[in-house]
Amino acid sequence: MTLVDLIGVPLDLGASRRGVDMGPYAVRAAGLRDSLLALGHEVLDHGNLPVADRGTFPPSAHGADFLPTIAAVCADLATRVEQSVQERRFPVVLGGDHSLAAGSVAGAARALAARGDSLGLLWIDAHGDINTPETSPSGNVHGMPVAHLLGHGDPRLHFTRGPAVRPENTFLIGIRDLDPGERAHLRTFGVHVFTMHDVDRRGLSDVMEEAITLATINASGLWVSYDADVQDPVHAPGVGTPVAGGLSWREGHLVMEMIADSGRLIGLDLVEVNPILDIGNRTAELAVGLISSALGDRIL
C-alpha cells in the first residue's frame, strides 16, 4: 500500500490557451481516487492550491507578466511536495500547465537533499520546456521549467540552493517540437534527450530502460513529470499544444509500467489536461489510467 497525496494546481497562467486550470477537476471526475483505492492505496486529496484567476489580470497581460504569480504558486507547491516526500508519502500533482513542475520537482529535490540524496527526472513531453525568458518566442512560462530546474533562467523560479536536478540525471522523452533556443540549450546544458525518432528507431522499451537506469545513477529517487501532450492527439485530444506523431495509448501505459517496475518512483506530475478542448473527458480518463499504471495497475 502506498500513501498517496493528491495535490491539484489549477494553473493556466503559464500557457496561452484557457481551460487547463480545470484539468485537476476533470481528472478527479474521471475517477482517479476510486482507481487508486481499488489498487489498495490510501488516498488523501488535499484539494487545489490557491491560484489567481487569469481574468483578474489586465487583458494585455501575457508571458512574463504572470511570472511572479506563477513563482508564488510554485513556491507553495514545492513546500507541499517536500513535506509529502519527507513523510514517505507519494505526491501526485494534477495540473494545470507545466510551469508548476518548477515547484514540484524542486520540492522533491529538497526533500531528498535533506537525506543527503539527489533526484532523477524523467520529463515526458512533446516539448522540451527548456527555454529561458530570453529565448522563449512566446514568453509562456510553461515552456521554461526544465531550464530553471537546471539552474538557468530567472532566479524567481529557483526553489533550491543550487540546481534542483543534475543534467546527467535528467531525461526528456517523447520530444518532437522544439524552438531554436531550446535546441541550443539541449546542446549546451548536458541533459539527455530521446525524441520520437529515437523511440521509433530503437523501440520504447529500450529507450525507457536506458533512461530509468541512467536517471537513477547516484540518485535515490525518481520524479516523473508527464505532459498529456506527449500522447498522440488521437488518444489525448484535450491538450493546449497538440503535436501529431506522439505516443499511442498502449505506449503511454508501458512508460508508466516500466517506471513503476523500477521501484524508484517517489512522485509525479500529470499536467496539461484541458477539458475545454477534450472529447468526452477522454484525455482525463487516459490520465487516470496512466497514474494508475505508475502506481501498480497491471493487465495481469
NUGU-131044 format. One record per residue: residue in one letter; z, x, y of N, C-alpha, C in turn. Coordinates in steps of 0.2 Angstrom, whole numbers, padded with zeros to 4 digits, always signed. Layout:
BEGIN
AZXYZXYZXY
...
# end
This chain:
BEGIN
M+0000+0004-0006+0000+0000+0000+0000+0004+0006
T-0004+0003+0011-0004+0006+0017-0002+0001+0023
L+0002+0004+0027+0005+0001+0033-0001+0001+0039
V-0004-0004+0040-0010-0004+0045-0008-0007+0051
D-0009-0004+0057-0008-0006+0064-0015-0008+0067
L-0016-0014+0068-0022-0017+0071-0021-0016+0079
I-0025-0013+0082-0025-0012+0090-0032-0014+0093
G-0032-0020+0096-0038-0022+0100-0038-0019+0107
V-0045-0017+0108-0046-0014+0115-0052-0017+0118
P-0051-0023+0122-0056-0027+0124-0060-0024+0130
L-0063-0018+0129-0065-0014+0135-0073-0014+0135
D-0075-0016+0141-0083-0016+0142-0085-0012+0148
L-0080-0008+0151-0082-0005+0157-0086+0001+0156
G-0086+0004+0150-0090+0010+0149-0097+0009+0147
A-0099+0002+0146-0106+0000+0144-0109-0004+0150
S-0116-0005+0149-0120-0009+0154-0120-0016+0152
R-0120-0018+0146-0121-0025+0144-0114-0028+0143
R-0114-0034+0145-0107-0038+0144-0107-0040+0137
G-0100-0042+0136-0099-0045+0129-0095-0041+0124
V-0095-0035+0125-0092-0030+0120-0085-0031+0120
D-0082-0033+0126-0075-0034+0126-0072-0040+0122
M-0077-0044+0119-0075-0049+0114-0075-0047+0107
G-0077-0041+0106-0078-0038+0099-0071-0039+0095
P-0065-0037+0098-0059-0037+0094-0058-0044+0092
Y-0059-0049+0096-0058-0056+0094-0063-0058+0088
A-0069-0056+0089-0074-0058+0084-0073-0055+0077
V-0070-0048+0077-0069-0045+0071-0062-0048+0067
R-0058-0050+0072-0052-0054+0069-0054-0061+0066
A-0058-0064+0070-0060-0071+0067-0064-0070+0061
A-0067-0065+0060-0071-0064+0054-0067-0062+0047
G-0060-0062+0048-0056-0062+0043-0053-0055+0041
L-0052-0051+0046-0050-0044+0045-0043-0044+0042
R-0039-0047+0045-0032-0047+0042-0031-0049+0035
D-0034-0055+0034-0034-0058+0027-0037-0053+0022
S-0043-0050+0024-0046-0045+0019-0041-0039+0018
L-0038-0036+0023-0033-0031+0021-0027-0033+0017
L-0025-0039+0019-0019-0041+0015-0021-0042+0007
A-0027-0044+0006-0030-0045-0001-0030-0039-0004
L-0031-0033-0001-0031-0027-0004-0024-0024-0005
G-0019-0028-0003-0012-0026-0004-0009-0022+0001
H-0012-0022+0007-0009-0018+0013-0004-0022+0017
E+0000-0019+0020+0004-0023+0025+0001-0022+0032
V+0000-0028+0036-0004-0028+0042+0000-0030+0048
L+0001-0026+0053+0004-0028+0059-0001-0028+0065
D-0003-0034+0067-0008-0035+0073-0004-0034+0079
H-0005-0029+0083-0002-0028+0090-0006-0031+0095
G-0011-0035+0094-0014-0039+0099-0019-0034+0103
N-0020-0036+0109-0025-0032+0113-0022-0028+0119
L-0024-0022+0120-0021-0018+0126-0024-0022+0132
P-0020-0022+0137-0022-0025+0144-0028-0021+0147
V-0033-0024+0148-0039-0021+0151-0042-0025+0157
A-0043-0022+0163-0045-0026+0169-0052-0029+0167
D-0053-0036+0169-0059-0039+0168-0065-0036+0173
R-0071-0035+0170-0076-0032+0174-0078-0036+0180
G-0076-0043+0180-0078-0047+0185-0073-0046+0191
T-0068-0043+0190-0063-0041+0196-0066-0035+0200
F-0071-0032+0198-0073-0026+0202-0079-0028+0206
P-0081-0025+0211-0086-0026+0216-0093-0027+0212
P-0097-0031+0214-0103-0032+0210-0107-0025+0210
S-0106-0021+0215-0110-0015+0215-0107-0009+0210
A-0101-0011+0207-0098-0005+0203-0102-0004+0197
H-0102+0002+0195-0106+0004+0189-0104+0011+0187
G-0105+0013+0181-0104+0020+0179-0097+0023+0181
A-0097+0028+0185-0091+0032+0186-0086+0028+0190
D-0088+0022+0193-0083+0018+0197-0078+0015+0192
F-0080+0015+0186-0075+0012+0181-0070+0017+0178
L-0072+0024+0179-0069+0029+0175-0061+0029+0176
P-0058+0028+0182-0051+0028+0182-0048+0023+0178
T-0051+0017+0178-0048+0011+0174-0049+0013+0167
I-0055+0015+0165-0056+0017+0158-0050+0023+0156
A-0049+0027+0160-0044+0033+0159-0037+0030+0157
A-0036+0025+0161-0029+0022+0161-0028+0018+0154
V-0034+0015+0152-0034+0011+0146-0033+0016+0140
C-0037+0022+0140-0037+0027+0135-0030+0030+0135
A-0027+0032+0140-0020+0035+0140-0015+0030+0136
D-0016+0024+0138-0012+0019+0134-0013+0019+0127
L-0020+0019+0125-0022+0019+0118-0019+0025+0115
A-0020+0031+0118-0018+0037+0115-0011+0037+0113
T-0006+0034+0117+0001+0033+0116+0002+0029+0110
R-0002+0023+0109-0001+0019+0104-0003+0022+0097
V-0009+0025+0097-0011+0028+0091-0006+0034+0089
E-0004+0038+0094+0000+0044+0092+0006+0041+0089
Q+0009+0036+0091+0015+0033+0088+0014+0030+0081
S+0008+0027+0080+0007+0024+0074+0006+0030+0069
V+0002+0035+0070+0001+0041+0066+0008+0045+0065
Q+0012+0045+0070+0019+0049+0069+0023+0045+0064
E+0022+0038+0064+0026+0034+0059+0023+0033+0053
R+0018+0037+0051+0014+0037+0045+0011+0030+0043
R+0009+0027+0049+0005+0021+0048-0002+0022+0049
F-0006+0017+0048-0013+0018+0048-0016+0014+0054
P-0018+0017+0060-0021+0013+0065-0028+0012+0064
V-0030+0005+0065-0037+0003+0066-0038+0000+0073
V-0042+0004+0076-0044+0002+0083-0050-0002+0084
L-0050-0008+0086-0055-0013+0087-0058-0013+0094
G-0064-0011+0095-0067-0011+0101-0072-0017+0102
G-0073-0018+0109-0073-0013+0114-0078-0008+0113
D-0080-0005+0119-0085+0000+0119-0082+0007+0117
H-0087+0012+0116-0085+0018+0113-0081+0023+0117
S-0081+0021+0124-0077+0026+0128-0069+0026+0126
L-0067+0020+0122-0060+0020+0120-0058+0026+0116
A-0063+0029+0112-0061+0034+0107-0059+0041+0111
A-0060+0041+0117-0057+0047+0121-0049+0047+0120
G-0047+0040+0120-0040+0039+0119-0037+0039+0112
S-0041+0036+0108-0038+0035+0101-0038+0042+0097
V-0044+0045+0098-0044+0052+0094-0039+0057+0097
A-0038+0057+0104-0033+0061+0107-0026+0059+0104
G-0025+0053+0104-0018+0051+0101-0017+0053+0094
A-0022+0053+0090-0021+0055+0083-0020+0063+0083
A-0024+0066+0087-0023+0074+0088-0017+0076+0090
R-0014+0072+0095-0007+0074+0097-0002+0073+0092
A-0002+0068+0088+0002+0067+0083+0002+0072+0077
L-0004+0074+0076-0005+0080+0071-0002+0086+0074
A-0004+0088+0080-0002+0094+0083+0006+0095+0083
A+0009+0089+0084+0017+0089+0084+0019+0092+0077
R+0015+0091+0072+0017+0093+0065+0014+0100+0064
G+0011+0103+0069+0008+0109+0068+0001+0109+0064
D-0002+0103+0064-0008+0102+0061-0014+0100+0066
S-0020+0100+0063-0026+0098+0068-0030+0092+0064
L-0035+0090+0068-0038+0084+0066-0046+0085+0065
G-0048+0082+0060-0056+0082+0059-0058+0076+0061
L-0065+0076+0064-0068+0070+0067-0074+0069+0064
L-0076+0063+0061-0082+0060+0060-0084+0055+0065
W-0089+0056+0068-0092+0052+0074-0098+0049+0071
I-0098+0042+0069-0103+0039+0065-0107+0034+0070
D-0113+0036+0072-0116+0033+0078-0123+0034+0078
A-0127+0029+0081-0134+0031+0083-0135+0036+0088
H-0130+0036+0093-0130+0040+0099-0125+0046+0098
G-0126+0051+0102-0122+0057+0102-0116+0056+0106
D-0116+0052+0111-0110+0051+0116-0107+0058+0118
I-0111+0063+0119-0109+0069+0121-0111+0071+0128
N-0113+0066+0132-0114+0068+0139-0108+0069+0143
T-0109+0072+0149-0103+0073+0154-0106+0069+0160
P-0101+0068+0165-0104+0064+0170-0110+0067+0174
E-0110+0074+0173-0116+0077+0177-0122+0077+0173
T-0122+0075+0166-0128+0075+0163-0130+0068+0161
S-0126+0063+0162-0127+0056+0160-0133+0053+0164
P-0138+0050+0161-0143+0047+0165-0141+0040+0168
S-0136+0037+0165-0134+0030+0167-0127+0031+0170
G-0123+0036+0169-0116+0036+0171-0111+0032+0167
N-0114+0029+0161-0110+0025+0157-0105+0029+0153
V-0098+0028+0154-0093+0032+0150-0093+0031+0143
H-0096+0026+0140-0096+0026+0133-0101+0031+0130
G-0105+0034+0134-0109+0039+0131-0106+0046+0132
M-0100+0047+0134-0096+0053+0135-0090+0055+0131
P-0088+0051+0127-0081+0053+0124-0081+0059+0120
V-0086+0061+0116-0086+0067+0112-0086+0073+0116
A-0089+0073+0122-0089+0079+0126-0082+0080+0129
H-0079+0075+0130-0072+0075+0133-0067+0077+0128
L-0068+0074+0122-0063+0076+0116-0064+0084+0114
L-0069+0087+0116-0070+0094+0115-0068+0098+0121
G-0066+0095+0126-0063+0098+0132-0067+0099+0138
H-0073+0096+0138-0078+0096+0143-0077+0090+0148
G-0081+0090+0153-0081+0084+0157-0076+0083+0162
D-0074+0077+0164-0069+0075+0169-0062+0076+0166
P-0058+0080+0169-0051+0080+0167-0047+0074+0166
R-0049+0069+0170-0046+0062+0169-0046+0059+0162
L-0051+0061+0158-0052+0059+0151-0050+0064+0146
H-0046+0068+0148-0042+0073+0144-0035+0071+0142
F-0033+0070+0136-0027+0067+0135-0023+0072+0130
T-0025+0078+0129-0022+0083+0125-0022+0089+0130
R-0017+0094+0128-0017+0100+0132-0023+0104+0132
G-0026+0105+0126-0032+0108+0125-0037+0103+0122
P-0043+0105+0119-0047+0101+0116-0044+0097+0111
A-0045+0090+0110-0042+0086+0105-0045+0088+0098
V-0051+0090+0098-0054+0092+0091-0058+0099+0092
R-0058+0103+0087-0062+0109+0087-0069+0107+0085
P-0074+0110+0088-0081+0109+0086-0083+0110+0079
E-0080+0115+0076-0081+0116+0069-0079+0110+0064
N-0074+0106+0067-0071+0101+0063-0074+0094+0065
T-0079+0094+0069-0082+0088+0072-0089+0087+0070
F-0091+0081+0067-0097+0080+0064-0100+0073+0067
L-0106+0073+0069-0109+0067+0071-0114+0065+0066
I-0114+0059+0064-0118+0057+0058-0122+0051+0060
G-0128+0050+0058-0132+0044+0059-0136+0045+0066
I-0136+0050+0069-0139+0051+0076-0146+0050+0076
R-0149+0046+0081-0156+0045+0081-0158+0044+0088
D-0154+0044+0093-0156+0043+0100-0151+0047+0105
L-0155+0052+0108-0151+0057+0112-0154+0058+0119
D-0150+0059+0124-0153+0061+0130-0154+0068+0131
P-0158+0071+0135-0159+0078+0136-0153+0082+0137
G-0148+0080+0141-0142+0083+0142-0138+0084+0135
E-0138+0079+0131-0135+0079+0125-0138+0084+0120
R-0144+0084+0120-0147+0089+0116-0145+0096+0118
A-0145+0098+0124-0142+0104+0127-0135+0105+0125
H-0131+0100+0125-0124+0101+0123-0123+0102+0116
L-0127+0099+0112-0127+0100+0105-0128+0107+0103
R-0133+0110+0107-0135+0117+0105-0129+0122+0107
T-0125+0120+0112-0120+0125+0115-0113+0123+0113
F-0111+0117+0112-0104+0115+0110-0102+0117+0103
G-0107+0118+0099-0105+0120+0092-0103+0115+0087
V-0104+0108+0089-0102+0103+0084-0108+0103+0079
H-0107+0099+0073-0112+0098+0068-0115+0092+0069
V-0121+0091+0068-0125+0085+0068-0129+0084+0062
F-0128+0078+0060-0133+0075+0054-0137+0069+0057
T-0143+0070+0059-0147+0065+0061-0149+0060+0055
M-0153+0055+0057-0155+0051+0052-0161+0054+0048
H-0164+0059+0051-0169+0063+0047-0165+0067+0042
D-0159+0070+0043-0156+0073+0038-0153+0069+0033
V-0151+0063+0035-0149+0058+0030-0155+0056+0025
D-0161+0055+0028-0167+0053+0024-0169+0059+0019
R-0169+0065+0022-0171+0071+0018-0166+0073+0013
R-0160+0073+0015-0155+0076+0010-0152+0070+0006
G-0151+0064+0008-0148+0059+0005-0141+0058+0008
L-0139+0052+0009-0132+0051+0012-0126+0054+0009
S-0126+0053+0002-0121+0056-0002-0120+0064+0000
D-0125+0067+0000-0125+0075+0001-0122+0076+0008
V-0125+0072+0013-0123+0073+0020-0115+0072+0020
M-0113+0066+0017-0106+0064+0018-0101+0069+0015
E-0103+0072+0009-0099+0077+0005-0098+0083+0010
E-0103+0085+0013-0103+0091+0017-0099+0090+0023
A-0100+0084+0026-0096+0083+0032-0089+0082+0031
I-0087+0078+0026-0080+0077+0024-0076+0084+0023
T-0080+0088+0019-0077+0094+0017-0076+0099+0022
L-0081+0100+0027-0080+0104+0032-0076+0102+0038
A-0076+0095+0039-0072+0092+0044-0065+0093+0043
T-0063+0094+0037-0056+0094+0035-0054+0101+0033
I-0058+0106+0034-0056+0113+0033-0051+0115+0039
N-0045+0117+0037-0040+0119+0042-0038+0113+0046
A-0039+0107+0044-0037+0101+0047-0034+0096+0042
S-0028+0094+0043-0024+0090+0038-0026+0083+0038
G-0029+0080+0043-0031+0073+0043-0038+0072+0046
L-0041+0066+0045-0047+0064+0047-0047+0058+0050
W-0051+0058+0056-0052+0052+0060-0059+0050+0060
V-0060+0043+0059-0067+0041+0059-0068+0036+0065
S-0073+0038+0069-0075+0033+0075-0082+0031+0073
Y-0082+0024+0071-0088+0021+0069-0091+0016+0074
D-0097+0017+0076-0100+0013+0081-0105+0008+0077
A-0104+0002+0078-0108-0003+0074-0116-0002+0074
D-0118+0002+0080-0125+0003+0081-0128+0008+0076
V-0124+0012+0073-0126+0016+0068-0130+0013+0062
Q-0128+0006+0061-0132+0002+0056-0139+0000+0059
D-0143-0001+0055-0150-0004+0057-0148-0011+0060
P-0152-0012+0066-0151-0019+0069-0152-0025+0064
V-0156-0024+0059-0157-0029+0054-0150-0031+0051
H-0146-0027+0050-0139-0028+0047-0134-0029+0053
A-0135-0026+0059-0130-0027+0064-0133-0028+0071
P-0135-0035+0071-0139-0037+0077-0134-0037+0084
G-0128-0038+0083-0123-0039+0088-0121-0032+0091
V-0125-0028+0094-0123-0022+0097-0127-0021+0104
G-0124-0018+0108-0127-0017+0115-0133-0013+0116
T-0133-0007+0111-0138-0002+0112-0141-0001+0105
P-0145-0006+0102-0148-0006+0095-0153+0000+0095
V-0154+0003+0090-0159+0008+0088-0162+0007+0081
A-0168+0006+0081-0171+0005+0074-0170+0011+0070
G-0170+0010+0063-0170+0015+0058-0163+0018+0056
G-0158+0013+0057-0151+0015+0055-0149+0014+0048
L-0143+0015+0047-0140+0014+0040-0141+0007+0038
S-0142+0006+0031-0143+0000+0028-0135-0003+0027
W-0135-0009+0025-0128-0012+0024-0125-0008+0018
R-0128-0006+0013-0125-0003+0007-0123+0004+0009
E-0128+0008+0014-0126+0014+0016-0120+0015+0020
G-0119+0010+0024-0113+0009+0028-0107+0009+0024
H-0107+0005+0019-0101+0005+0014-0100+0011+0010
L-0106+0015+0008-0105+0021+0005-0101+0026+0009
V-0103+0026+0016-0100+0031+0020-0092+0030+0020
M-0090+0023+0021-0083+0022+0021-0080+0023+0014
E-0083+0022+0009-0080+0023+0002-0079+0030+0001
M-0084+0034+0003-0083+0041+0002-0077+0044+0006
I-0077+0042+0012-0071+0044+0017-0065+0042+0014
A-0064+0036+0011-0058+0033+0008-0056+0038+0002
D-0061+0039-0002-0060+0043-0008-0058+0050-0007
S-0059+0053+0000-0057+0059+0001-0049+0060+0002
G-0046+0054+0003-0039+0054+0004-0036+0057+0010
R-0041+0059+0015-0039+0062+0021-0039+0058+0027
L-0041+0052+0026-0042+0047+0032-0035+0045+0035
I-0034+0046+0041-0027+0044+0044-0028+0038+0049
G-0034+0036+0051-0035+0031+0056-0043+0030+0058
L-0045+0025+0061-0052+0024+0063-0053+0019+0068
D-0058+0020+0072-0061+0015+0077-0067+0012+0074
L-0067+0005+0075-0073+0001+0074-0075-0002+0080
V-0081+0000+0084-0082-0001+0090-0089-0004+0091
E-0090-0007+0097-0097-0009+0100-0099-0015+0096
V-0095-0019+0094-0097-0026+0091-0097-0031+0097
N-0103-0034+0098-0104-0038+0104-0106-0045+0101
P-0101-0050+0101-0103-0056+0098-0108-0060+0102
I-0109-0059+0109-0114-0062+0113-0121-0061+0110
L-0122-0055+0108-0128-0053+0105-0129-0054+0098
D-0124-0056+0094-0124-0056+0087-0127-0063+0085
I-0128-0063+0078-0131-0069+0075-0126-0071+0070
G-0123-0077+0071-0119-0080+0066-0113-0075+0064
N-0111-0071+0069-0105-0066+0068-0106-0061+0062
R-0113-0060+0061-0115-0056+0056-0112-0049+0057
T-0112-0046+0063-0110-0039+0064-0102-0039+0063
A-0099-0044+0066-0092-0044+0065-0090-0044+0057
E-0093-0048+0053-0092-0048+0046-0093-0042+0043
L-0099-0038+0045-0100-0032+0042-0094-0027+0044
A-0092-0027+0050-0086-0023+0052-0080-0024+0048
V-0079-0030+0046-0073-0032+0042-0074-0028+0035
G-0080-0029+0032-0082-0026+0026-0081-0018+0026
L-0083-0015+0032-0083-0008+0032-0076-0005+0033
I-0072-0009+0037-0065-0007+0037-0061-0008+0031
S-0063-0013+0027-0060-0014+0021-0062-0009+0016
S-0068-0006+0016-0071-0001+0012-0067+0005+0013
A-0066+0007+0019-0062+0013+0021-0055+0013+0019
L-0052+0006+0018-0045+0006+0015-0045+0004+0008
G-0050+0005+0004-0050+0005-0003-0053-0001-0006
D-0057-0005-0003-0061-0010-0006-0066-0007-0010
R-0067-0010-0016-0072-0007-0021-0076-0012-0025
I-0082-0011-0027-0085-0016-0031-0082-0017-0038
L-0079-0011-0041-0076-0012-0047-0069-0008-0047
# end
